[in-house]
Amino acid sequence: MTVDEKRPAECEPAPAGTATRTARAAAMQTMGLPLANAGNTEPAETDPIAADHLGETDLHIALADAWIHTLYQPIVRMADRRPIGVEVLARLDHPSRGMLQPGLFVPSMEDAGLSWSLTQAVMRRAFADWGSGQFGQMDLTLALNLPLDVLLTPDALTRLDAARNDAGIPAERVVIELTESRPLACLHRLGEAARRLRAIGYGLAIDDVGPAIRDHSALLGLSFTSMKLDKDLVQRAAADPAATRFLTSAVAAAHEAGLSVTAEGVEDAATWAYMELLGVEHVQGFLVSRPLAAEEVAAWRQAWCGGQCC
């Protein structure tokens, strides 16, 4: 996320989707970092028509006909390997193209102005899974991605909180992850939304922290409780001095502001060890677990803990 307070009268985020990806790519290249896989937490997308994102008609049908599904990727604490939460990951089950990862439909949803509709679909499924007892007895947090344009939508927080209440989920069990690479014209509006969330009890994370987030001090001065490090940087940190410098600085800034740090995309023991060396508290990635269906989480937790933390 970049912070731009030079235009106080313009309090709306810039267009999403393609612009966000372009900004992120430019920032990575400025650092001399080649772009790796851009997926959230999984290997490269293998869809045969990956270049063709879904059209707007398909997007509306997907929302109306319940093509949106949720998976859950565990997050563990490095110090004792204890599971502390799961991140909700959206998938789209297309009738002819199969299960699509976020890169093939989320940017198109954003470009079509459907971010809030997608957020509600994901939220409903995640809260329903919690309400069915899938997570409630496991002492886990539920991390939901909330785009900036959704966070700043009038009544969005009220509706989010009402849905959480209806599902019987304590606010302290929900972490809102904000991902944003576009210029933010009104930092105070983000600050107000963050304070409202924290006052209710939600956790609040800055997601995908990488070189596109240029002003750490402004963001860390808000009410965030945690920071999540960009997968691409995490995976090349041990071999790339530029990535290491950025991550070292970001972790130090987060800790100085009182935030915990999670590394995404941890896929091997060497990366785990390097993140531990940097002072990261939590990790997420294929070394811990692939994204799971709701009904698979309890069995994964039992196997991961060996019965010691369940």
FIKOL-857293 format. One line per 3 residues: number of its first residue (from 1); for each residue x, y negated, z of C-alpha. Coordinates in steps of 0.05 Angstrom, whole numbers, plus 5000, padded with zeros to 4 digits. Last residue first. Layout:
N
NUM) X:Y:Z  ...
***
This chain:
310
310) 4894:5607:5413  4965:5584:5428  5001:5649:5442
307) 4960:5698:5401  5014:5704:5348  5006:5630:5337
304) 5009:5633:5261  4967:5697:5257  4913:5670:5303
301) 4913:5603:5268  4907:5636:5199  4849:5678:5224
298) 4813:5617:5251  4825:5576:5187  4798:5627:5137
295) 4724:5611:5145  4737:5538:5127  4771:5557:5062
292) 4846:5547:5066  4898:5500:5036  4965:5537:5034
289) 4997:5547:5102  5056:5528:5145  5113:5535:5094
286) 5061:5513:5042  5055:5443:5072  5041:5402:5134
283) 5089:5379:5187  5086:5341:5253  5134:5303:5298
280) 5186:5275:5249  5251:5255:5283  5296:5254:5221
277) 5330:5319:5245  5262:5352:5251  5247:5332:5179
274) 5313:5364:5158  5297:5428:5195  5228:5434:5162
271) 5259:5419:5094  5309:5475:5104  5254:5523:5128
268) 5215:5516:5063  5152:5484:5035  5142:5420:5074
265) 5096:5380:5028  5073:5328:5078  5115:5302:5136
262) 5075:5275:5195  5098:5216:5238  5073:5191:5306
259) 5061:5116:5313  5085:5073:5371  5107:5013:5330
256) 5181:5030:5341  5165:5102:5322  5135:5080:5256
253) 5194:5034:5240  5244:5090:5255  5206:5139:5212
250) 5202:5090:5154  5276:5073:5157  5298:5145:5158
247) 5249:5161:5102  5275:5106:5057  5348:5123:5069
244) 5335:5197:5058  5299:5184:4993  5356:5141:4967
241) 5408:5193:4990  5373:5250:4952  5390:5322:4969
238) 5359:5330:5038  5302:5282:5021  5278:5315:4957
235) 5216:5350:4984  5200:5295:5035  5203:5241:4982
232) 5154:5276:4936  5107:5293:4993  5099:5222:5017
229) 5106:5214:5092  5044:5210:5136  5041:5155:5189
226) 5003:5156:5255  4961:5116:5304  4944:5056:5260
223) 4915:4994:5295  4950:4940:5254  5021:4916:5265
220) 5046:4977:5228  5014:4950:5165  5048:4882:5168
217) 5115:4911:5191  5116:4964:5137  5114:4915:5080
214) 5132:4951:5015  5086:5010:5013  5099:5032:4941
211) 5166:5060:4965  5132:5118:5001  5081:5130:5056
208) 5030:5180:5030  4977:5165:5084  4975:5110:5137
205) 4936:5146:5192  4879:5125:5238  4853:5166:5296
202) 4780:5154:5312  4758:5133:5382  4702:5083:5371
199) 4748:5024:5386  4800:5055:5339  4752:5054:5280
196) 4729:4983:5294  4802:4960:5301  4820:4992:5234
193) 4761:4958:5199  4781:4890:5227  4854:4901:5207
190) 4834:4921:5137  4793:4857:5132  4852:4816:5160
187) 4898:4842:5105  4857:4807:5053  4887:4811:4983
184) 4911:4883:4986  4956:4900:4927  4947:4971:4904
181) 4983:5032:4931  4930:5058:4979  4918:5120:5020
178) 4882:5112:5087  4875:5175:5128  4818:5173:5179
175) 4830:5221:5236  4770:5255:5269  4773:5295:5334
172) 4773:5232:5378  4707:5213:5346  4675:5275:5379
169) 4638:5317:5328  4564:5331:5340  4546:5335:5266
166) 4495:5279:5273  4548:5236:5309  4597:5246:5252
163) 4544:5227:5201  4526:5165:5241  4599:5145:5247
160) 4610:5150:5172  4547:5111:5159  4568:5055:5205
157) 4638:5056:5176  4612:5050:5105  4562:4995:5124
154) 4594:4944:5077  4649:4977:5035  4719:4958:5060
151) 4736:5030:5080  4708:5055:5014  4751:5008:4972
148) 4811:5027:5014  4803:5101:5001  4784:5145:5061
145) 4818:5212:5066  4791:5254:5124  4833:5288:5177
142) 4796:5337:5223  4831:5346:5290  4839:5415:5321
139) 4824:5442:5391  4802:5510:5363  4731:5516:5389
136) 4700:5464:5343  4735:5487:5280  4689:5536:5243
133) 4630:5526:5290  4577:5511:5238  4580:5438:5257
130) 4653:5434:5236  4636:5464:5168  4578:5416:5162
127) 4623:5357:5179  4671:5378:5124  4616:5387:5073
124) 4583:5321:5089  4649:5284:5089  4669:5311:5021
121) 4603:5290:4989  4604:5223:5025  4675:5209:5001
118) 4656:5226:4930  4597:5178:4932  4641:5124:4962
115) 4695:5133:4909  4645:5132:4851  4665:5066:4819
112) 4681:5100:4753  4755:5086:4759  4755:5116:4829
109) 4719:5179:4806  4767:5185:4748  4826:5179:4796
106) 4794:5234:4839  4781:5283:4782  4842:5316:4753
103) 4891:5295:4807  4845:5323:4860  4854:5397:4840
100) 4804:5430:4795  4771:5497:4807  4746:5526:4741
97) 4746:5492:4674  4678:5518:4648  4631:5510:4708
94) 4675:5458:4743  4689:5472:4817  4716:5406:4841
91) 4765:5407:4900  4772:5359:4958  4824:5368:5013
88) 4806:5359:5087  4869:5356:5129  4872:5404:5188
85) 4893:5393:5260  4940:5406:5318  4968:5475:5305
82) 5024:5490:5355  5094:5499:5328  5123:5479:5396
79) 5164:5417:5379  5144:5415:5306  5070:5402:5317
76) 5028:5435:5263  4981:5410:5208  4935:5460:5173
73) 4907:5450:5103  4831:5453:5096  4792:5464:5033
70) 4729:5427:5012  4683:5435:4952  4651:5386:4903
67) 4609:5418:4848  4547:5402:4888  4499:5390:4830
64) 4490:5315:4840  4563:5298:4853  4590:5342:4797
61) 4535:5318:4750  4556:5246:4762  4629:5264:4748
58) 4611:5304:4687  4575:5244:4657  4634:5199:4674
55) 4683:5241:4636  4731:5288:4671  4805:5278:4660
52) 4835:5303:4596  4910:5312:4603  4901:5372:4647
49) 4863:5410:4593  4897:5476:4605  4892:5467:4681
46) 4959:5486:4711  4964:5434:4766  5033:5431:4794
43) 5044:5461:4863  5001:5441:4922  4998:5389:4977
40) 4973:5325:4946  4993:5336:4873  5041:5287:4840
37) 5095:5337:4822  5162:5302:4818  5176:5231:4795
34) 5250:5215:4789  5274:5171:4846  5319:5113:4827
31) 5286:5068:4879  5254:5027:4824  5230:5093:4793
28) 5191:5110:4856  5160:5041:4858  5139:5044:4785
25) 5108:5113:4794  5067:5089:4854  5043:5028:4818
22) 5023:5069:4757  4985:5119:4799  4946:5064:4834
19) 4930:5029:4769  4903:5094:4739  4854:5105:4796
16) 4836:5040:4830  4818:4970:4808  4845:4916:4856
13) 4819:4913:4927  4769:4859:4943  4781:4800:4988
10) 4799:4747:4937  4793:4682:4975  4855:4696:5016
7) 4899:4702:4954  4971:4695:4979  4961:4750:5031
4) 4988:4806:4987  5005:4871:5023  5026:4931:4983
1) 5000:5000:5000
***
